[in-house]
Amino acid sequence: MQLNLKKPLAFFDLETTGVNVASDRIVEIAILKVFPDGHIEKRPDPALGKARLLINPGIPIPAETSAIHGIFDEDVKDAPTFEELSGKLFKFLFDCDLAGFNSNKFDVPILAEEFLRCGIDFSVEGRNLIDVQNIFHLMEQRTLKAGYKFYCKKDMENAHEAMADVEATHDVFMAQLEKYADTEIEDRDGNMIKPVANDMQHLHFTSQRHRNVDMLGRIIYNDKDEEIFNFGKHKGKTVKEVLKTEPGYYGWMLNGDFPLYTKKVLKDIKERLSYEQ
């Protein structure tokens, strides 16, 4: 199928130092530009070489972020900065609609932010923004009702009645265990694993998006098993580091609108750190 395009459509993806649009930086960008006649270009400028471009963010890449995308400070120390590439990138994307996966929420905003730091107004006005993830979630809904239909092959009755929802959840769970018992996937280290096994401790870890310290994931563990903040201005920093350099942050959180369990966890961490010292 050939895309019905009135202007080029640029599929792009970013790797960054983190997920804070205001403060994090791009460390890699890859672009695939589809033209109305169907031909494809993968690089902003032939002189830049590879289709994927490493970028020196000008700030350290946190270890927990490098563990996800595999790009370390050493990899980008001799790479050009975004500002050095900004002219060619802006020209390459100038006449394009934009497409990506979760791009409307993250990639487009952080790309525009990087351009603005260089004094370039990368406006999305007049551009079509195609988010493939949103289409995926729209068409393959992730509700209990949709899950029941997918796994159990029948329509769910009395949805949103508590017991009906509980029974459906149990049925979906049992169907998942059967469907995926022998299914292998590749983890972030390239190892093949069976993520769904009939073992509750194993499934506990499979079910977690982060290794939470508190219930809501305001504080999580990094790859070194250190507690780090997962929100706000100190996102990605260890609790130990923040309590040492900005002790008032502890009081702000205890007096703030945070869940009691989060406050309890923070108190426990502070008491443990005080004991260790």
Secondary structure, DSSP 8 states (H G I E B T S, - for coil): -----SS-EEEEEEEES-S-TTT--EEEEEEEEE-TTS-EE--S-GGG-SSEEE-B-SS---HHHHHHH---HHHHTTS-BHHHHHHHHHHHHTT-EEEESSIIIIIHHHHHHHHHHTT-----TT--EEEHHHHHHHHS--SHHHHHHHHHSS--SSTTSHHHHHHHHHHHHHHHHHHTTT--EE-TTS-EE----S-HHHHHHHT-SS-BSSTTSSEEE-TTS-EEE-SGGGTTSBHHHHHHH-THHHHHHHHSS--HHHHHHHHHHHHHHHHH-
